[in-house]
Structure formats: structure tokens, C-alpha cells
């Protein structure tokens, strides 16, 4: 099993979401989607209450950059 993902691992979460949701149109992705999809990741292991717009936006940005420049 992979290492546990925490909110500090925004890039690792972004990579996991990219793998879980290939070909997604990033313009349709909301911070709520990112939050829910992160909770659903098998190796996500952090307190859901710690999620905030800053963290979710960082995940979005990492994911978007990975798609653009991957």
C-alpha cells in the first residue's frame, strides 16, 4: 500500500486524483469535488475537518499544472 496521504501532501493528492479521474475537464472541477474525491482516496489518512479553501486550491493548482506540463 502507498504511503498515507495527508493535507500537507497536496502534490501527491493531485497525482492520485489525476490517476483516479483521467481526462477530466479541469474547468468543471470545484473545490467541493476535490474535497470529496480526496476523502474517497484509498490511502487518504487525515482529519477531514482540516480541509480549507487554501489547501483545496493548492491541490487544484498542482493537478492543473500536472495536466498542463505533466
N, C-alpha and C positions, 0 to 999 in steps of 0.2 A: 504494500500500500504506500501511496505517496505521503510525503510529509504533510502534517496538518496545515491548512490554510487559515490565516488569521487576518484581521483587518489591516495589519501592517504589511501584508503581502499583496499589495494592490496589483503589481505586475503579474505575479503568479496566479492570482484570481482572474485577471484579464485573459491570460493564456488558457486557463481552464474554461472560461466562458466562451472564448473563441472556438475551442475544440467542441464544446457542448452545443454551440449554436452556429454551425458553419454557414456562411453565406448570408447571414442576417444583414438587413439594411440598417446600418447604424443610425440613420436619421429617424428610425421608428422606435429606437430603444430609449426607454425612460429610466430615470434613476430608480423608480419602483421596480421595473423589470430587473435591473441589475441587483437590487437588494434581494428580491425573491429568488432569482436564479442563483445567487451566491449562497443563500441558505440551502438550496437544493443540491449544491455540490457535495459529492460523497465525502470528501476529506476536509470540508469546511468545519472548523472547530474553534469558534469564538462566540462571544456573547452577542446575540442579535441586537440587543439594546444599545450597543456601542455604534451601530451604523449611523452615519450622518451624511449630509449632502457633500461635505468636503471629501470624505473617503469614497463615496459612491461616484463622485465626479472624477476623482483620481483613477478609479478603476475604468470608468468610461474612456478617459483620455488615453490610458495605457492600451486599452483594447483597440481604440480607433487608430492610434499610432502603429500598433502591430499590424493591423489590416492594411494601412497605407504603405508601410515600409517593411513589413514582415520579412 
